[in-house]
């Protein structure tokens, strides 16, 4: 039976001005995934976290019909760019404990963070072994019933070489009064998230970067708020028998809020130790240089994750 599980522990998690937390068990995840027939496949994830009293529920699910490598049809309740094979637009494959602003910030609030779940249908594939594409239509983030869907998603990524990718993406939609979202009770609010990204592997180095602009109508739907974000990350893999053993990384994330009037910079340095193929520990320090309503902060966290 195609089932796997993950246990995530955070024995130490400390932020400025707060007592350290010890979550001997931070998160439980259960995965059921596989193919049925020659063309169909599915993925189902159940998850529970300590902050939610481990009230496990369906975190993500999708079904895919594959006509060919060039054309796949997908129905899902999951992250906007879950089918994307690169590391820049989804939290599913991130190395860091914390999320970048690209996938973790709601910006003006007409829609939720790009990395969170929405109901959608999409097509995706890879053309000529070089160009990945994805086109989708769905609902607002965290609208479990998908009421009044008006969100369009698009993604292209071109492999200049097998180790170098340049791409672009966009999410455009409307948070409508009819959707029942508390974020648009007073007026319909348009929003967009558009940007460029790259990923490059050079020997044991990996370089990734994203530039994105977020636009949201304000709460009355009369004016538009624009915020920019930039994320860059570099990692290096010390290997043994062609497998990573130690992976240090550095990430800088700079994003705006309140129509660009405030800028926040998160500088993150971390070290990953792969004890085995499916067991890793992460020590990560993030320094936040706040602006305006965001105070300076820091976070030091040690995390263990085991997959089996």
N, C-alpha and C positions, 0 to 999 in steps of 0.2 A: 504494500500500500504506500503510495508516494507521499509520505509525511515527514516533516522535519520540524525542529524546534530550536528556539534561541533563549538563552538566559543571559540577562544583562545586569551586572552589579555595579554600584557606585559606592565603594567603601568610604570615599572621601569626596565631598563637594562643598567648596567654601567660596562665598562671595563677600565683598567688602561690607563690613558693618553687620554681618549676620553670623550666627553660630554655624559651624560646619555641620553638614548632614551626613549620615551614614546609612545609605540604602543598601543593605546587604543583598537585597534583591530589588532592583529598580524596575525591571520590565520582563514580562514573559511574552513570548511570541510563538505561535504555532502556524506552520505553513503546510498546506495541502496543494500540491501542484503536479501537473503531468499532462500527458497527451491521451486522447481517447479517439481512436480511429486514426486515419492518415492525415487528416486536415485540421482536427480540432485540438485545442489545448486549453487548460484552465489554471487559474491561480487563486488561492483563497488564503487570507491571513487573519488570524485571530490574535488580539493583543490585549494585555492588561498592564497598567502601570501602578506603582506604589502611590502616586499622587491621586489616583482615582480608586483607591482601595481594591485594586486588582479586579475591578468589574470588567471582565473580559468580554469583548464583543468583536464583531466583524470589523476589521480595520481596513481591509482592501480586498477587492475581488474583481476578476476579469475573465472573460472568455474570448478566445481568438480563433478565427477561421482563416487558415492560410491557403490561399490559392497558389501562391508561389513566393519565392523570396522577394519578389518585386511588389506583391500585393497581399496585404493581410487586413482582415476586417476585425475590429475589436469593440466589445462592449464592456464597460468597466465602471466601477466606483473606486476611484483611485487618484493618485497624483496626476496633474495635468499632463506631464511629459514622462509618464512612467515607462513607456515603450522606448524612450530615447536610450541609445546604447552608450552614451558618453557620461561624464561625471560632473557636469556643470549645472544641470537643471532639476535634479531630483535628489531628495534626501536619502533615498533608498541606498545609494552607493557612496555616500560621503564618507571620508576618512575621519573628519573632525567630530568631536562630541557635540559642539554647538553648530547651529545652522548659519549659513551665510544669509545676508539680507535678501539676496535674489530669491531664495526659496522660503525664507522665514518671516518676511515682513509683509504686513497688509497695506503699508503706505497710507494712502488717503482713505482706505476703509470701504470703498464701494464693493470690493471683492476681497477674499481672504488671501493668505500667502500662496504663492504658486506651488509650493511643495506639498500643500494639503490636498485632501480628497474632494473630488467633485464627480457627479454622474455625467458620463459622456459616451459617445460613440465616435469611432475614428477609423481611418485607414492609414497604413504605414507600410514602408518597404524600403528596399535598397536597390537603386538602379545602377547598372554597369559596375557593380561592386565598389562604387565610389560615393554616390549621392544617397544619403538617407533622407527620407521625407516623412512627415506625419501631418495629417489634417484631421481636425476633430470639431465636434459641436456638442455643447453640454450645458450644465446648469452652473449656478454659483457654487463657490467653495462652501462645504459643510451645509448644503441644502439636501438632506438625505432623500427627500422625495422628488427632487429635480423639478420643482414647480417653476413654470414659465421659463424654460431654458432659452437663453439668448447670448451664449458665450461661444466664440469661435477661437480655435487654437491652430497655430501653424508652426511648423519647424522644418528647416532644411540644414543639412550638415554635409560638407564636402571634404573627403579625404584627399588632400593634396598629395600626400604619400601615405603608406600604411600607418605612419606614426605621427602625422600632422593633420589636424582637422580645423577648418574654419566654418562657422555656422551662424545662423540667425533664427530668431523666433519671435512670435507675437501671440498675445492673448487679448482679444477685444470682446467687450460685451456690455450688457446693461443690467444693472441691479434694479429690477422693476418693483413697483408697489405691489403688483400682483404676485410676486414671488413669496411674499410674506416675510422677507428678511427684515430684521430690525434696523439694518443699515440703510434702508431706503423706504422708511415709513412715510416720509413727507413728500418725496418726489422720485421719479426715475433718475438713476445716476449712471452715466456712461463711465467706462474705465478701459484702460489699456495697459499692457506690460510688453514692451518691445525692446529687443536688444541684439547684441552680437556676442559671440563667444569663440574661444579656441581651446584646443588641447594638443600638446606636443610631448612626445616621448623622445628623449635623447639619452641613449645608453640607459643608466639606472635612474635618470631624472625624469620627472613629469612636471610640466608647466601647464596651468589652466588659468583662464581669465574670462570674466564676463563684464560687459557694460550694458546697463539696462536703464530705460526711462519708464517711470510709472506715472500715469495720468488718471485722476479721479475727479469726477464732478463732486462739488461740495454737498453738504447735507441737504441743501435746498435745491440742488440741481441748477443753480444759477451761474456759478463760477467753476473754473477748473484748477485743480491743484496738481503741480508737476514736481516730481522728485526723481533724482538720479542716484544710481548706485554703481559702485565698482568693486569687484572682488577679484583678487589674484592669489594664487596658491602655488607653491613649489614643494615637491617632495623628492626624497632620495631613498632608494631601496638598497640596503645592504643585504646581499643574498648569500645563501648557502644551498648548493645543489639546485640552483635556478629558482629557488623560492625565497621570498622576502623574509628576513629575520628581524632586522631593525629598520624602522622607517621614520626618520625625523621629517617634520614638515613645518612650514611657515605660511601663514595666511594673513592678508590684510583686507579688511572689508570697510568700505566707506560709503555711507548712505545718508540721504537727506530725508527730512520730514517737514511737515507744515509748510508746503509749497517752497521748499528749498531754503527756508529761513534758518534751519538748524542742520548741522552736519555732525554725524557721529562716526568715529573711527574705532574699529575693533582690530587689535593686533594680536594674533594667536600664534603661539609656538607649541609644538607638541612632539611626542615621541611614542611610537607604537612598537610593541614587542610581540611578534608572533611566536607564541610558545609551541604551537602546533599549527597544522593547516587550518583548523577551525576554532582555535582558541587564541585570543589576543588581549593584551592589556594596553591601555592608553593613558598617558600622563599629559595633561594639557593645561596651559596657562593662557588666559585671554585678558588683555588690558583694554578697557573701554575709556576712550577720551571723549567725554560727553560735551554737549553744547546746549545751552538754553535749559529746557525742562529735563534733559537727560544728565544726571550727575556722572562724574568719573566713577569708574568701578573696576573691579577685577574679579576673575573667577579661576580657581585652581581645582581641578577635578581629576580623580583617578577612576578609570572605568575598566571593567573586565567583561568580556563577551565570549560566550561559548555557543557554538552551533553544532547540532548533531541530528 
